[in-house]
Amino acid sequence: MGYRQKAIIMDRDKIRRTLIRITHEIIEKNRDPGQLILFGINSGGYPMARRLQAILLDLEGHHIPALPLDISPFRDDGKETSPVPGEENLPEITGRTVILVDDVLYTGRSVRAALDALNRLGRPRSVQLAVLVDRGHRELPIRADYVGKNVPTSRREQVEVVMGAEPEEEDLVRILEEMP
């Protein structure tokens, strides 16, 4: 079964402004940026975590680590993400504030798996969740601390985030609908 584009809900400029706003909210809530560490849930959350890292550096002058987090071994829904090269060198997180970053929050199962993955790294002081899009339909009692955009969707739709690694690559968020 295929999908077709229904709507583009965020373009490059809207994504940039949204990430700047989320970064300001993170700074406001966390007075000691030296204690922060960003973990991007692989694969969609890591590019967003890198963008937040760059904005934090521009705004605060602090280099905050932004690392990918492979949740594949901890998923309960059979989905797999790509393995993360070099993930064996992840830092100790005990006593630090972890910002989990994901592109789309849907059922909450990826976040639950990410929390399990973090447990193997230590015991953070706190864990906060930043997402670009919250599309609803939660199956677990999970909510984001920082939300770029709430987008009500049906279960027959998908939200796709395209975040290019290079400045000239396309950035957009679109809704795809299932074709009959």
MDAnalysis code that builds the backbone (N, CA, C; Angstrom):
import MDAnalysis as mda
import numpy as np

u = mda.Universe.empty(540, n_residues=180, atom_resindex=np.repeat(np.arange(180), 3), trajectory=True)
u.add_TopologyAttr("name", ["N", "CA", "C"] * 180)
u.add_TopologyAttr("resid", np.arange(1, 181))
u.add_TopologyAttr("resname", ["MET", "GLY", "TYR", "ARG", "GLN", "LYS", "ALA", "ILE", "ILE", "MET", "ASP", "ARG", "ASP", "LYS", "ILE", "ARG", "ARG", "THR", "LEU", "ILE", "ARG", "ILE", "THR", "HIS", "GLU", "ILE", "ILE", "GLU", "LYS", "ASN", "ARG", "ASP", "PRO", "GLY", "GLN", "LEU", "ILE", "LEU", "PHE", "GLY", "ILE", "ASN", "SER", "GLY", "GLY", "TYR", "PRO", "MET", "ALA", "ARG", "ARG", "LEU", "GLN", "ALA", "ILE", "LEU", "LEU", "ASP", "LEU", "GLU", "GLY", "HIS", "HIS", "ILE", "PRO", "ALA", "LEU", "PRO", "LEU", "ASP", "ILE", "SER", "PRO", "PHE", "ARG", "ASP", "ASP", "GLY", "LYS", "GLU", "THR", "SER", "PRO", "VAL", "PRO", "GLY", "GLU", "GLU", "ASN", "LEU", "PRO", "GLU", "ILE", "THR", "GLY", "ARG", "THR", "VAL", "ILE", "LEU", "VAL", "ASP", "ASP", "VAL", "LEU", "TYR", "THR", "GLY", "ARG", "SER", "VAL", "ARG", "ALA", "ALA", "LEU", "ASP", "ALA", "LEU", "ASN", "ARG", "LEU", "GLY", "ARG", "PRO", "ARG", "SER", "VAL", "GLN", "LEU", "ALA", "VAL", "LEU", "VAL", "ASP", "ARG", "GLY", "HIS", "ARG", "GLU", "LEU", "PRO", "ILE", "ARG", "ALA", "ASP", "TYR", "VAL", "GLY", "LYS", "ASN", "VAL", "PRO", "THR", "SER", "ARG", "ARG", "GLU", "GLN", "VAL", "GLU", "VAL", "VAL", "MET", "GLY", "ALA", "GLU", "PRO", "GLU", "GLU", "GLU", "ASP", "LEU", "VAL", "ARG", "ILE", "LEU", "GLU", "GLU", "MET", "PRO"])
u.atoms.positions = np.array([
    [0.845, -1.175, 0.000],
    [0.000, 0.000, 0.000],
    [0.891, 1.240, 0.000],
    [0.561, 2.179, -0.844],
    [1.385, 3.361, -0.974],
    [0.797, 4.582, -0.290],
    [1.605, 5.617, -0.275],
    [1.200, 6.896, 0.317],
    [1.405, 8.004, -0.698],
    [0.594, 9.045, -0.600],
    [0.763, 10.228, -1.441],
    [0.790, 11.460, -0.536],
    [1.452, 12.478, -1.008],
    [1.570, 13.707, -0.219],
    [0.218, 14.390, -0.109],
    [-0.173, 14.676, 1.117],
    [-1.429, 15.384, 1.366],
    [-1.167, 16.874, 1.562],
    [-0.118, 17.201, 2.343],
    [0.177, 18.612, 2.626],
    [1.596, 18.753, 3.132],
    [2.209, 19.889, 2.828],
    [3.477, 20.275, 3.441],
    [3.113, 21.212, 4.584],
    [3.492, 20.840, 5.810],
    [3.083, 21.636, 6.971],
    [4.205, 22.503, 7.534],
    [5.454, 22.211, 7.161],
    [6.581, 23.047, 7.571],
    [7.610, 23.046, 6.454],
    [8.132, 24.239, 6.149],
    [9.217, 24.339, 5.185],
    [10.517, 24.627, 5.933],
    [11.597, 24.854, 5.192],
    [12.917, 25.074, 5.794],
    [12.895, 26.216, 6.815],
    [12.290, 27.339, 6.452],
    [12.283, 28.497, 7.342],
    [11.461, 28.235, 8.600],
    [10.320, 27.606, 8.452],
    [9.463, 27.299, 9.605],
    [10.165, 26.305, 10.542],
    [10.859, 25.325, 9.989],
    [11.614, 24.372, 10.817],
    [12.709, 25.102, 11.584],
    [13.450, 25.980, 10.894],
    [14.532, 26.740, 11.539],
    [13.990, 27.572, 12.696],
    [12.904, 28.321, 12.462],
    [12.316, 29.144, 13.524],
    [11.808, 28.290, 14.686],
    [11.245, 27.150, 14.357],
    [10.735, 26.253, 15.394],
    [11.870, 25.706, 16.247],
    [12.976, 25.318, 15.625],
    [14.117, 24.792, 16.384],
    [14.749, 25.877, 17.258],
    [14.773, 27.096, 16.770],
    [15.285, 28.207, 17.593],
    [14.384, 28.400, 18.811],
    [13.069, 28.347, 18.614],
    [12.138, 28.491, 19.739],
    [12.324, 27.364, 20.753],
    [12.435, 26.124, 20.270],
    [12.648, 24.989, 21.175],
    [13.945, 25.182, 21.960],
    [14.987, 25.649, 21.285],
    [16.277, 25.876, 21.950],
    [16.142, 26.920, 23.050],
    [15.430, 27.999, 22.777],
    [15.202, 29.014, 23.814],
    [14.453, 28.416, 25.007],
    [13.491, 27.558, 24.751],
    [12.750, 26.914, 25.840],
    [13.661, 26.002, 26.660],
    [14.561, 25.286, 25.989],
    [15.517, 24.418, 26.691],
    [16.427, 25.259, 27.582],
    [16.936, 26.379, 27.052],
    [17.817, 27.264, 27.825],
    [17.080, 27.819, 29.037],
    [15.833, 28.220, 28.823],
    [15.037, 28.795, 29.907],
    [14.790, 27.795, 31.032],
    [14.584, 26.557, 30.685],
    [14.270, 25.528, 31.688],
    [15.526, 24.969, 32.359],
    [16.660, 25.057, 31.697],
    [17.899, 24.440, 32.189],
    [18.973, 25.509, 32.350],
    [19.175, 25.955, 33.552],
    [20.089, 27.073, 33.826],
    [21.560, 26.722, 33.669],
    [21.919, 25.432, 33.739],
    [23.325, 25.054, 33.618],
    [23.529, 24.241, 32.346],
    [23.814, 24.906, 31.220],
    [23.953, 24.179, 29.959],
    [25.098, 23.167, 29.961],
    [26.059, 23.336, 30.849],
    [27.170, 22.391, 30.939],
    [26.749, 21.011, 31.402],
    [25.559, 20.900, 31.977],
    [25.048, 19.610, 32.441],
    [24.142, 18.928, 31.426],
    [23.920, 19.586, 30.287],
    [23.025, 19.032, 29.267],
    [23.754, 18.067, 28.340],
    [23.010, 17.097, 27.862],
    [23.482, 16.217, 26.801],
    [22.264, 15.879, 25.936],
    [22.433, 15.989, 24.631],
    [21.354, 15.712, 23.688],
    [21.535, 14.315, 23.108],
    [20.469, 13.533, 23.120],
    [20.469, 12.224, 22.465],
    [19.369, 12.218, 21.424],
    [19.761, 12.102, 20.160],
    [18.793, 12.003, 19.075],
    [18.413, 10.561, 18.851],
    [17.125, 10.278, 18.978],
    [16.650, 8.917, 18.740],
    [16.872, 8.605, 17.268],
    [17.615, 7.546, 17.031],
    [17.967, 7.174, 15.675],
    [16.732, 6.702, 14.931],
    [16.453, 7.135, 13.775],
    [17.317, 7.915, 12.913],
    [16.842, 9.357, 12.771],
    [15.551, 9.613, 12.930],
    [15.023, 10.952, 12.700],
    [15.409, 11.987, 13.730],
    [15.646, 11.574, 14.963],
    [15.949, 12.533, 16.011],
    [17.379, 13.046, 15.999],
    [18.295, 12.280, 15.431],
    [19.695, 12.694, 15.473],
    [19.973, 13.955, 14.649],
    [19.460, 14.079, 13.418],
    [19.689, 15.345, 12.690],
    [19.104, 16.547, 13.443],
    [17.968, 16.349, 14.077],
    [17.369, 17.437, 14.849],
    [18.236, 17.780, 16.061],
    [18.781, 16.769, 16.729],
    [19.665, 17.008, 17.879],
    [20.900, 17.807, 17.452],
    [21.443, 17.496, 16.279],
    [22.611, 18.238, 15.772],
    [22.257, 19.694, 15.499],
    [21.051, 19.933, 14.985],
    [20.610, 21.316, 14.741],
    [20.448, 22.061, 16.065],
    [19.840, 21.415, 17.052],
    [19.687, 22.050, 18.365],
    [21.063, 22.345, 18.978],
    [21.991, 21.426, 18.811],
    [23.354, 21.612, 19.315],
    [23.979, 22.871, 18.709],
    [23.839, 23.043, 17.408],
    [24.418, 24.210, 16.730],
    [23.761, 25.506, 17.207],
    [22.457, 25.482, 17.401],
    [21.755, 26.685, 17.873],
    [22.159, 27.000, 19.306],
    [22.300, 25.981, 20.148],
    [22.761, 26.191, 21.531],
    [24.154, 26.813, 21.546],
    [25.020, 26.361, 20.656],
    [26.366, 26.928, 20.574],
    [26.302, 28.395, 20.160],
    [25.479, 28.706, 19.173],
    [25.332, 30.097, 18.718],
    [24.764, 30.997, 19.811],
    [23.755, 30.507, 20.524],
    [23.058, 31.343, 21.506],
    [23.798, 31.458, 22.839],
    [24.383, 30.357, 23.289],
    [24.963, 30.309, 24.628],
    [26.483, 30.191, 24.646],
    [27.075, 29.828, 23.513],
    [28.520, 29.670, 23.463],
    [29.013, 28.396, 24.120],
    [28.106, 27.479, 24.423],
    [28.485, 26.193, 25.024],
    [28.339, 25.088, 23.994],
    [29.355, 24.231, 23.955],
    [29.255, 23.050, 23.102],
    [28.608, 21.938, 23.924],
    [27.378, 21.600, 23.573],
    [26.621, 20.547, 24.253],
    [26.744, 19.284, 23.403],
    [27.114, 18.153, 24.000],
    [27.200, 16.928, 23.195],
    [25.839, 16.579, 22.587],
    [25.854, 16.166, 21.323],
    [24.664, 15.664, 20.628],
    [25.042, 14.322, 20.025],
    [24.402, 13.287, 20.508],
    [24.783, 11.938, 20.119],
    [23.576, 11.149, 19.630],
    [23.812, 10.181, 18.726],
    [22.715, 9.312, 18.297],
    [22.452, 8.240, 19.349],
    [21.210, 7.817, 19.449],
    [20.835, 6.759, 20.386],
    [20.102, 5.667, 19.620],
    [20.720, 4.494, 19.561],
    [20.122, 3.345, 18.880],
    [19.155, 2.662, 19.835],
    [17.885, 2.621, 19.457],
    [16.869, 2.026, 20.330],
    [16.417, 0.653, 19.848],
    [16.991, 0.158, 18.749],
    [16.552, -1.113, 18.157],
    [16.447, -2.260, 19.158],
    [17.460, -2.475, 20.011],
    [17.367, -3.622, 20.922],
    [16.266, -3.475, 21.983],
    [15.698, -2.295, 22.110],
    [14.742, -2.028, 23.177],
    [13.319, -1.844, 22.678],
    [13.110, -1.947, 21.366],
    [11.768, -1.745, 20.800],
    [10.883, -2.942, 21.115],
    [9.593, -2.685, 21.260],
    [8.646, -3.765, 21.512],
    [7.644, -3.931, 20.367],
    [7.872, -3.186, 19.272],
    [6.907, -3.220, 18.179],
    [7.477, -3.823, 16.894],
    [8.649, -4.418, 16.971],
    [9.231, -5.082, 15.818],
    [9.920, -4.168, 14.821],
    [9.850, -2.859, 15.009],
    [10.513, -1.939, 14.092],
    [11.988, -1.878, 14.435],
    [12.793, -1.636, 13.423],
    [14.230, -1.511, 13.653],
    [14.718, -0.178, 13.125],
    [15.746, 0.346, 13.765],
    [16.408, 1.535, 13.259],
    [17.791, 1.116, 12.799],
    [18.437, 1.989, 12.082],
    [19.787, 1.695, 11.607],
    [20.750, 1.693, 12.782],
    [21.718, 0.762, 12.791],
    [22.719, 0.779, 13.856],
    [23.515, 2.074, 13.824],
    [24.018, 2.444, 14.965],
    [24.756, 3.694, 15.085],
    [26.240, 3.384, 15.179],
    [27.044, 3.796, 14.183],
    [28.478, 3.535, 14.274],
    [29.101, 4.343, 15.393],
    [30.004, 3.708, 16.132],
    [30.711, 4.402, 17.204],
    [29.890, 4.595, 18.460],
    [28.728, 3.951, 18.551],
    [27.882, 4.156, 19.716],
    [28.484, 3.532, 20.988],
    [29.462, 2.683, 20.823],
    [30.071, 2.063, 22.005],
    [30.819, 3.072, 22.874],
    [31.068, 4.268, 22.375],
    [31.803, 5.293, 23.119],
    [30.882, 6.356, 23.714],
    [29.660, 5.982, 24.086],
    [28.730, 6.952, 24.647],
    [29.171, 7.379, 26.034],
    [28.938, 8.631, 26.384],
    [29.404, 9.147, 27.671],
    [28.525, 8.701, 28.840],
    [29.058, 8.831, 30.006],
    [28.319, 8.594, 31.252],
    [27.279, 9.703, 31.396],
    [26.068, 9.345, 31.765],
    [25.007, 10.342, 31.885],
    [24.549, 10.568, 33.321],
    [25.112, 9.827, 34.256],
    [24.690, 9.960, 35.647],
    [24.872, 11.397, 36.126],
    [23.785, 11.942, 36.684],
    [23.815, 13.289, 37.234],
    [23.607, 14.396, 36.214],
    [23.502, 14.054, 34.939],
    [23.317, 15.069, 33.893],
    [21.852, 15.148, 33.474],
    [21.507, 16.223, 32.812],
    [20.173, 16.369, 32.242],
    [20.237, 15.922, 30.792],
    [19.453, 14.919, 30.471],
    [19.402, 14.375, 29.119],
    [18.184, 14.948, 28.410],
    [18.415, 15.461, 27.214],
    [17.323, 15.888, 26.349],
    [17.218, 14.833, 25.253],
    [16.166, 14.024, 25.299],
    [15.882, 13.083, 24.223],
    [15.257, 13.876, 23.085],
    [15.691, 13.634, 21.881],
    [15.210, 14.390, 20.730],
    [14.677, 13.410, 19.694],
    [13.462, 13.682, 19.193],
    [12.902, 12.880, 18.118],
    [12.155, 13.789, 17.159],
    [12.040, 13.351, 15.930],
    [11.359, 14.176, 14.941],
    [9.848, 14.140, 15.110],
    [9.262, 12.958, 15.302],
    [7.812, 12.827, 15.414],
    [7.467, 11.980, 16.636],
    [6.566, 12.493, 17.450],
    [6.035, 11.729, 18.586],
    [4.675, 11.197, 18.172],
    [4.512, 9.881, 18.262],
    [3.281, 9.242, 17.811],
    [2.739, 8.388, 18.958],
    [3.039, 7.105, 18.981],
    [2.485, 6.224, 20.016],
    [3.219, 6.340, 21.343],
    [4.470, 6.782, 21.312],
    [5.292, 6.860, 22.515],
    [6.208, 5.658, 22.681],
    [6.080, 4.681, 21.806],
    [6.882, 3.461, 21.952],
    [8.372, 3.689, 21.703],
    [8.718, 4.577, 20.778],
    [10.138, 4.885, 20.547],
    [10.744, 5.562, 21.768],
    [9.990, 6.440, 22.403],
    [10.488, 7.127, 23.588],
    [10.676, 6.133, 24.733],
    [9.735, 5.204, 24.890],
    [9.880, 4.178, 25.932],
    [11.145, 3.362, 25.693],
    [11.388, 2.991, 24.439],
    [12.599, 2.241, 24.105],
    [13.845, 3.079, 24.376],
    [13.770, 4.380, 24.081],
    [14.915, 5.265, 24.332],
    [15.210, 5.365, 25.821],
    [14.181, 5.412, 26.655],
    [14.395, 5.451, 28.106],
    [15.083, 4.172, 28.578],
    [14.683, 3.037, 28.017],
    [15.359, 1.781, 28.348],
    [16.824, 1.808, 27.896],
    [17.066, 2.353, 26.708],
    [18.445, 2.448, 26.201],
    [19.289, 3.343, 27.100],
    [18.710, 4.432, 27.589],
    [19.457, 5.328, 28.480],
    [19.841, 4.652, 29.794],
    [19.005, 3.739, 30.266],
    [19.282, 3.049, 31.533],
    [20.620, 2.327, 31.519],
    [21.057, 1.885, 30.356],
    [22.353, 1.180, 30.300],
    [23.531, 2.129, 30.412],
    [23.264, 3.438, 30.280],
    [24.341, 4.429, 30.313],
    [24.513, 5.085, 31.684],
    [23.567, 4.873, 32.575],
    [23.651, 5.504, 33.886],
    [22.297, 6.022, 34.328],
    [22.334, 6.863, 35.356],
    [21.102, 7.411, 35.913],
    [21.136, 8.933, 35.808],
    [20.463, 9.478, 34.790],
    [20.482, 10.931, 34.625],
    [19.730, 11.632, 35.756],
    [20.090, 12.895, 35.981],
    [19.372, 13.710, 36.969],
    [17.937, 13.888, 36.518],
    [17.751, 14.149, 35.208],
    [16.413, 14.239, 34.634],
    [16.493, 13.947, 33.146],
    [15.341, 13.576, 32.591],
    [15.224, 13.337, 31.159],
    [14.076, 14.198, 30.657],
    [14.345, 14.956, 29.598],
    [13.334, 15.793, 28.968],
    [13.207, 15.354, 27.517],
    [12.046, 15.609, 26.931],
    [11.783, 15.170, 25.564],
    [11.464, 16.366, 24.678],
    [12.184, 16.466, 23.558],
    [11.952, 17.509, 22.559],
    [11.571, 16.835, 21.243],
    [10.454, 17.270, 20.653],
    [10.012, 16.717, 19.371],
    [9.652, 17.853, 18.429],
    [9.869, 17.628, 17.162],
    [9.487, 18.618, 16.162],
    [7.976, 18.592, 15.944],
    [7.403, 17.383, 15.856],
    [5.971, 17.232, 15.605],
    [5.377, 16.227, 16.577],
    [4.277, 16.613, 17.211],
    [3.486, 15.688, 18.037],
    [2.199, 15.444, 17.276],
    [2.000, 14.208, 16.832],
    [0.833, 13.898, 16.013],
    [-0.275, 13.184, 16.770],
    [-0.098, 13.005, 18.083],
    [-1.151, 12.371, 18.871],
    [-1.126, 10.864, 18.763],
    [-2.221, 10.220, 19.175],
    [-2.426, 8.765, 19.122],
    [-1.521, 8.005, 20.087],
    [-1.278, 8.559, 21.263],
    [-0.398, 7.926, 22.240],
    [-0.959, 6.593, 22.727],
    [-0.087, 5.618, 22.846],
    [-0.424, 4.324, 23.430],
    [0.192, 4.164, 24.808],
    [1.087, 5.066, 25.154],
    [1.760, 5.050, 26.454],
    [1.652, 6.448, 27.065],
    [1.719, 6.543, 28.393],
    [1.583, 7.859, 29.040],
    [2.861, 8.686, 28.946],
    [3.134, 9.170, 27.741],
    [4.355, 9.934, 27.464],
    [3.949, 11.251, 26.821],
    [4.582, 12.349, 27.265],
    [4.345, 13.645, 26.645],
    [5.676, 14.359, 26.513],
    [5.740, 15.237, 25.527],
    [6.982, 15.971, 25.266],
    [7.036, 17.241, 26.103],
    [8.241, 17.594, 26.546],
    [8.482, 18.852, 27.256],
    [8.567, 20.015, 26.279],
    [9.065, 19.746, 25.075],
    [9.244, 20.774, 24.057],
    [8.643, 20.246, 22.756],
    [7.657, 20.953, 22.229],
    [6.970, 20.525, 21.009],
    [7.043, 21.646, 19.983],
    [7.518, 21.314, 18.797],
    [7.556, 22.294, 17.724],
    [6.183, 22.601, 17.181],
    [5.419, 21.550, 16.890],
    [4.100, 21.736, 16.299],
    [3.236, 20.524, 16.630],
    [2.015, 20.783, 17.102],
    [1.018, 19.734, 17.285],
    [0.238, 19.609, 15.987],
    [0.176, 18.385, 15.459],
    [-0.495, 18.147, 14.181],
    [-1.460, 16.974, 14.353],
    [-2.758, 17.269, 14.462],
    [-3.718, 16.170, 14.551],
    [-3.723, 15.377, 13.242],
    [-3.604, 14.073, 13.348],
    [-3.585, 13.213, 12.170],
    [-4.508, 12.031, 12.399],
    [-4.834, 11.353, 11.318],
    [-5.546, 10.086, 11.437],
    [-4.501, 8.977, 11.435],
    [-4.919, 7.808, 11.804],
    [-3.994, 6.668, 11.782],
    [-3.663, 6.236, 10.354],
    [-4.418, 6.707, 9.384],
    [-4.170, 6.391, 7.976],
    [-3.160, 7.359, 7.353],
    [-2.666, 8.277, 8.151],
    [-1.697, 9.256, 7.664],
    [-0.348, 9.007, 8.322],
    [0.688, 9.518, 7.690],
    [2.031, 9.507, 8.240],
    [2.562, 10.931, 8.219],
    [3.431, 11.228, 9.175],
    [4.137, 12.500, 9.161],
    [5.580, 12.183, 8.808],
    [6.061, 12.805, 7.744],
    [7.433, 12.584, 7.293],
    [8.236, 13.855, 7.478],
    [9.362, 13.729, 8.170],
    [10.275, 14.850, 8.360],
    [11.500, 14.592, 7.495],
    [11.820, 15.552, 6.649],
    [13.014, 15.481, 5.811],
    [13.927, 16.599, 6.289],
    [15.061, 16.208, 6.867],
    [16.018, 17.185, 7.374],
    [17.370, 16.846, 6.766],
    [17.759, 17.624, 5.781],
    [19.008, 17.368, 5.087],
    [20.222, 17.615, 5.970],
    [21.266, 16.846, 5.741],
    [22.505, 17.009, 6.505],
    [23.290, 18.233, 6.053],
    [23.134, 18.605, 4.795],
    [23.854, 19.740, 4.233],
    [22.915, 20.938, 4.098],
    [23.443, 22.160, 4.203],
    [22.599, 23.349, 4.130],
    [21.767, 23.465, 2.853],
    [22.284, 22.970, 1.737],
    [21.549, 23.106, 0.481],
    [20.484, 22.027, 0.292],
    [20.456, 21.031, 1.180],
    [19.454, 19.974, 1.061],
    [18.106, 20.447, 1.587],
    [17.078, 19.800, 1.109],
    [15.705, 20.167, 1.435],
    [15.347, 19.843, 2.885],
    [14.622, 20.751, 3.521],
    [14.038, 20.528, 4.840],
    [12.540, 20.725, 4.709],
    [11.771, 19.754, 5.167],
    [10.328, 19.930, 5.169],
    [9.673, 18.894, 6.066],
    [8.449, 19.203, 6.446],
    [7.604, 18.252, 7.159],
    [6.328, 18.158, 6.350],
    [5.944, 16.923, 6.027],
    [4.734, 16.749, 5.238],
    [3.880, 15.623, 5.789],
    [2.607, 15.713, 5.463],
    [1.665, 14.657, 5.816],
    [1.444, 13.824, 4.579],
    [1.582, 12.532, 4.749],
    [1.310, 11.590, 3.673],
    [0.038, 10.830, 4.035],
    [-0.819, 10.591, 3.046],
    [-2.025, 9.818, 3.323],
    [-1.989, 8.516, 2.550],
    [-2.570, 7.506, 3.167],
    [-2.618, 6.186, 2.571],
    [-3.499, 6.241, 1.331],
    [-3.013, 5.639, 0.251],
    [-3.805, 5.598, -0.976],
    [-4.732, 4.380, -0.908],
    [-5.962, 4.559, -1.362],
    [-6.918, 3.436, -1.316],
    [-6.539, 2.306, -2.251],
])
